[in-house]
Amino acid sequence: MPAEGPPGAGGEPERFEPGALAGLPAELALARLPPGRHGLPRAFVADQQRLRIVAAMLRVLPEHGYPDTTIAHITGEAAVSRSAFYQQFADKEECFLVTYDLATEWFCERVERAVAGAASWSDRARAGVGEAVGLLTANPAVAHLFAVESLQAGPAARQRQEAFLGRFAAALRQEAPARPEVSPELEELLLGGAVSLIARYVDSGRGEEIEAAVGTLVESLLVPYLDPGSPERGNRQRLSPTPDVGDVGRW
């Protein structure tokens, strides 16, 4: 499981840094290994190469897209040999899935931590969505991974995405008011879909719009749980559609 990292300096949203997942000192995290005989433990070298490859996969995806990304793109970015890649991963898909798993675990842990101290369900929703917006805005490569590449990387990736959105929804739905007409499937669609919407805004370069609309987004998520006659169920400002993002369609 990824190690818990400190918040960004000066209270800024945390950055997803694969090298930090191994708990390495800053001067060693993802550093290039010295050539020749270096006396470093084999396990350390393997972990470093694995994390370098993960970081490289994350960086090359926005440029090439999963279908056109090659092993050569990844190894060139990671500065490792092709044989080193295959010592760590069976193929490109496995490398992608490991990258996706590490990123979603990192993301979900931080959202779950943000909502843990909330006094009410509405506060949980606000804290969770606010944390999601901050993390994805600070990490556009992760937003791209969630919004675009998980839909292009095959059935296993789509299953991972469903599990990830389900976990995000579960973090927000705890202590939600009981509404029999709101099925678990609808809850997951509403709450899990929020992170997909946030990711698409960030990936399309419109992160500032989603940041400004956090309140509107949260209030829209609360609507199904309000009493039918509540005045709060009135019309709400809608987020404008996001532009086309690759081949994944329009919101």
Steps between C-alpha positions, in 0.01 A plus 500: 500500500635845419670677784320803637674810376500847651276775365647733243720779622319811617167317524484438125330183373723196508674380186497136395868403505554127433849516650354596836293183510805299603572736790833600347691812603444789260857482371450135396141495378504414129864602473698345216699206621877532472657302213713192558548335837323706765443257786133589534269216613331322212154553653565874521606514135191302393266727699663809353469371145137404554408845632697674225301302244171585672590870503598479133171333406312781671699762307480346151128423500381861444738533205433172321181351644485142622437332160804666341733489798783252446746328729769713336316819602486380860855372529639809328318728744602285798861464383494123553571216261236291329614197697457699825142573397422134443657407830230713662197463275368236262380758249372854452158417641640371828713813530193717442290311756771530766527872427122538523482301824772709665337826393150402611623366834687825563195706400243301699710493815515878500129545431415253777729688737336831406147379574585307818458795735183646346218559746213432259438329168472830314836598649645169379380572149649848506831381644529206259416694186724789607791262558440328165500833317821611672685174435404472135564866426848466649559176308374538141678181389296306756184676384583397144555142615159492666304695239638362174744212513299271729234492226749410226713234668268201472252306715730455800559875520127571482441254783764681703325828428164365618660379824676834548183706449316262733759557772478877455121482523520284813720760671241770435183299564575400860232636737294626205126541579299188425302553181343172376443648155874564461641160407863406570557501124369856471712607796810358337413666169451839666790496744750299298416694186600821674867409495479415128347841432770674704773307320362592158487868583862492620616294202337743256679797659196631681603423856429855614135458396451187707675662796260794480201266475578266792206634699260451210628147439465402867150645530396309188623178661292573811173553310387132483523478879282804570129476574291527181339826613824664607561842341863393464388271219448804278689573184876509531774644288633231269857444405551562130583192289864411478660502154569180315781305662650254253247234405323477835212728406345808654352554842 
